[in-house]
Structures are given as C-alpha cells and as structure tokens.
Amino acid sequence: MVSTRHHHFFLINLVLLLPTGYPELHDLQLEPLFPSVSLLNWTTGEGTAKYWTLKLLIETVDIGNDEAVVTQTTDIGGVNVFSQAFVGKNGRRWVLIINKRYATVDVSLSGCTGGRMQIINEASGFGPATEIVLTADKITLSAFAVTVIHMPTGNIE
C-alpha cells in the first residue's frame, strides 16, 4: 500500500497537469493563456473535458480514506494506458484508467463485471462523465479517454 500522503501528492500532481486558461487581467498584469488549456469554454462557459475530469476525480476520491495500491498492467512501460487502483478503509475499490493514445485501447480488468464505469471521452462532449454498468471484464477506451471504474462489492480477486 502507498501511504495516504503519497496519494494526496499524486492527486495534486494530476491536477497540476491540467493547466487552466484565463482571460487577460489588466489589473494583475497577467497575459491570457490559450483557450485550449482552459477548464471552461470561453464562448459558452460550459466545462471542458479537463473540467469534467477534475470534477469526476474530486467526487470519487475520499481523501483520508482511499489509499493507492500497487497496480500492475500488461502495458509494459505504460505506453498506452495509465492505471492506478485505490482501496478505501470501508472496502470500496476503484481504478483510474487513462488512455494516453490517439487510438482505441482495450483493457482487461479482472473482477469489474457488475461494477460501474464513469468515462470522459469524445462521446461525453462538453458534459459530465457517461456512466455505464460493466457487463464484462473487457473495457474499450476511445482515444484519450479518462475513466473511473467502481469495482463491485464482494470478493477481491
């Protein structure tokens, strides 16, 4: 198990990887950043994929109770996907999986059948994560998809 302290650093670093944009602020002498790195769509005010991903993580993580655990994958070197599993003190289990490629990737996750998947991808558009009940241990992630798998309660495989 990884300590809760390391878990917090992981989440903070993940958030820092999601740069935000802002309009020009003359009073603060700040130059604007590109709209492509903003959490909000500058035209409509809707959340971008970065906003919805951050919201998903904030709503999923139970700081102080969830601990990161050693997560093994067959993706040698983490070229295609990033994955990190978490276990809560109450037995709640969830896995963060990110497709790092501009291609569809199939992921096998033993024991996830009957669990829920919340996914941010092109299909979710400028909206919240799409939620799917998993009917198999194989998950197909579209290009650059971010997903949280809520494992079903019961035996740990």
N, C-alpha and C positions, 0 to 999 in steps of 0.2 A: 504494500500500500504506500502511496505517496502521501506525505503529510498535507493537512488542510492548508498550511501556509503555502506550500508549493502550488496547491490547487488555485489559491487566490492569485498568485503570480501568473499562472497560466491564463486565467480569465482576463486579468488586467492586460497582459501582453496581447491577447487576442483582440481586445477592444482597441488597443493602440495600433493594431494593424489595419483598423478600419478608419482611415483618415476622414475628417469631415471638412466640408467646404462652408464658406460663409460669404455673404455679400461684402462689398467694400465698406469699411467702417472708418470714415474720415477722422472722427474724434480720437480713435485709438491708433491711428496711422497704420492700419493693417491693410495689406493688399488682399484682394479677393483670391480665393482658390478656384480651381476648375469645378464646374457643376458636376462633373463625372465622379468626383470623390465626396460629394455631399450626402448626408443622411436623408435629406429631404429634396424632393424635386422642386427646383426653384420656380417653375412655372405654375404648378398645381398645388404645391405644399404637401403632396402625398409622400409617404415614406418610400424610400428606395429599398432595394434588396439589402443593403447594408443596415438600414434602419430595422427592417423586419427580422434580420438575422440577430442583431443585438437584442431586440425585444424578445425573441424566442429564447435566447440564452439567459436573459435576466429572469424570465418567467420559469425557466426549467431548473436553474441552479438553486440549490438550497445551501447557501453559504453557511459554513459551520457544521453542516451535517453530511454533505456529499464529499467523498474522497475519491481522487483519481486513483485508478488501479492500473497495473501493468496491462497493456493492451497489445496483443500480438496480431499481426496481419501477414498474409502471404505476399503482400505487395512489398517486395524487397526494396529497402531504401525509401519507402514512402513516396514513390514516384507518381502514382496515380491518385492515391487517397491518403487523407489524414484521418486517423481514428483515435478516439480516447474514450475509455469506459469509466463510469463513475458508479459508486455504490454509496447509498445513504445509510445512516445509522439505523433507519427504520426498515432496511432491506430493499428499498427502492433502487432499481438499477436502470441506467440509461447510457446510451452511447452516442457520442457526437461523431459524425462521419462527414467529411468534406471531399468532394470530387475536385481534384486540382487540375483536371484536364478539360480541354475543349472537345470532349468526346464522351459518349455514354460509357459508363463503367458498371459492371455487375459486381455486387458484393454479396458474399455469403456470411450470414451471421447466425450461428447455431443458437437455437432456442428463442428466436424472436417471433416465431409464428404465434399469433394471438395478441401480440403487442401492438403499439401504435407508432406510426411514423409521422413526424411533422417535418415537412420539407419546403425549403425556399428554393425555387428554381424559376426558369423562364415561364413555366405554366402558372405559377402563383402571381406573376405580373407585379404590379405595384400594390400588392395586398399581403395579408398575413400568410403564414405558413399553411399549406394544404395539409389536411390530416387524413391519414389512411390507416385502416386496420390491416395488419400484415397477415396474409394467408399462406405465406411460405417463408423459408429461411433465406431466400434469394431476393435481393433488393437491387433494382436497376436505378442508377443515378444518372440524370441527364448532365450535360456539361455544366461545370462549376456549381453543382447543387450542394446545398448545406442541409443536413438532416439530423434530427434528433430522434433516436429510436428509444421508445419507452418499453423496456422489456416486460413481458407478462409476469405476474406474480406467480410464485411456485418454486419448483426445484431449479437450482442453479446448475447449469451444465458446465 
